[in-house]
Amino acid sequence: MSIYKVIEIIGGSEKSWEDAAKKAVESASKSLKEIRIAEVKELDMRVEENKVVEYRVKLRVSFKYIPD
């Protein structure tokens, strides 16, 4: 039987939501092993002076739990 842990992470990009999600998963994979699913939970944008300056994405990430 496998056990998975679920966390939420937030990523950002000046290009797109897709790029923000990709960067977030790539960054998380440096410390999390065996990531299985990244589910988009929320999208938003940071706006300054009526211009989009950052696309942000909140992801729910599941990864295999490996006991010590």
Secondary structure, DSSP 8 states (H G I E B T S, - for coil): ---EEEEEEEEEESS-HHHHHHHHHHHHTTT-SSEEEEEEEEEEEEEETTEEEEEEEEEEEEEE----
